[in-house]
Amino acid sequence: MFTEYHEHDMTGKLFWNFRNISHFLRGVSGGKGSRKRILTVLLKSGPVTQTALTEYLGIRPGSASEVLSKMEAGGLIVRQENENDRRTVNIELTEKGRKEALLAAEERKRAHNELLCGLSRAEQ
């Protein structure tokens, strides 16, 4: 196997492992602006504004709009005009979206447990 560090280079080994962990976690979550990530955020937070969601996820509003449109068309979310501020859009899970979010959260938890299974509770 190819490595990017020498056997005794602990800093290189640490960065290599962080890189691998990052790729693993990105695969589990689907990326910061993915459907799975949005579903799990909405499951935890409840209804939020589109602005708050994009800021929390660290994605561009245009990218969020594209993903959210597809999710809305798929029956996973509803977007509603805010009663107090018509310029603001609230996003909420539908029942179908909630079910898919619970599955995504379960998958994520299982992957995290798998990732950490070689560590003791104290090390985790």
N, C-alpha and C positions, 0 to 999 in steps of 0.2 A: 504494500500500500504506500502511496506517495504521501508525504507529510510536508508541511510548510515550515518546519522547525527542526532543530537538532535535538537529539535525545535529551540533552541536559539543559536545554533552553526552556525554562519553566514559563517565562513570559510568553514566548511563542506558542508553547503548548496551551497555555491558558486562553490566549486569543483564538487559537484554532478551535478549541472546545466551545468557546462562546459563539463563534461563527456557526459551528454545527448546531448548537442549541437554538440559535436564532433562526436558522433555516427550518429546523424541526417545528418550532413554535409558529412560524409564519405558515407552514403547511397545515398545521392544526387549525389555526384561526382563519386561514385563507387570505391573510394580509390585513392591513389596518383599515382599508375601506371596503372590505368584502361583505357579502351578504351575511355570512355566518357571524362575523364580528359585529355588524350592525344589529343583528337579531339578539345576540347575547347582551349587548349594551342596553337595548330597549327592554329586554327581560329584567335586567337589574334595576334600571332607572325608572321604568314606566314611561309615560308619554313625555317627549321632549321637543323642543323647537329644532327645526332643521339646522339653524345656525349653531345652537349649542352642540348638536350631534357632530357637525363637521369640525368644530373647534376641538371637541374632546378627542375625536379620531385623528386629528391632524391632517385632514384631507381638504382638497380644494372644493368649494361649493359646486362647481360644475361637475366634478367627478361624482360627488354625492348625489346630485340630482339625477344623473344617469342611472346609478345603481338603485336609487329609491324609486324611480319610475318603473323599472323592471320588477322590483319587489311589490309595488302597488298593483301592477298589472297581473302579477302572480297571486294576488290575494293575501300577501303576507303582512302588509301594513296598510294603514289609511293615513292620508295627509289631509288635515283640515285647517282652514283659516282660523287663526286665533281670534276669539271674540273681542278681546281687549285691544288688539293691534292687528289690523287687517294686512299689514305688510309681513307678518310673521306666520309661519306654517308650523303646526304641531304634527308630530309623527307618533303613531301609536300602533302597537301590534294588533293584528286580528287574531281570532282564535287559531286559525291555521298557522299564522306566524308564531304565536306563542308555543304551539306544539313543536314546530321546527326549531325554535330557539331553545326549548328544553332539550331536544335531541343534540343540538350543537353544543350546549353547555355540558351535557353528559359526556360527549365525545372528547371535549376539551379537558375535562376533569380526568378522564381515563388516560389520556395522553400525558398529562402532567404527572399522574401517579406512575406511569410507566417510565417516564423520564427520570423521576427521582427515586425509583425503587431500589437502586443500589446504595442509597444513602440511609444512614440511621435517622431517627426522628430529630436528634440534636443537630445533625448536619443539614437536614432539610430546613 
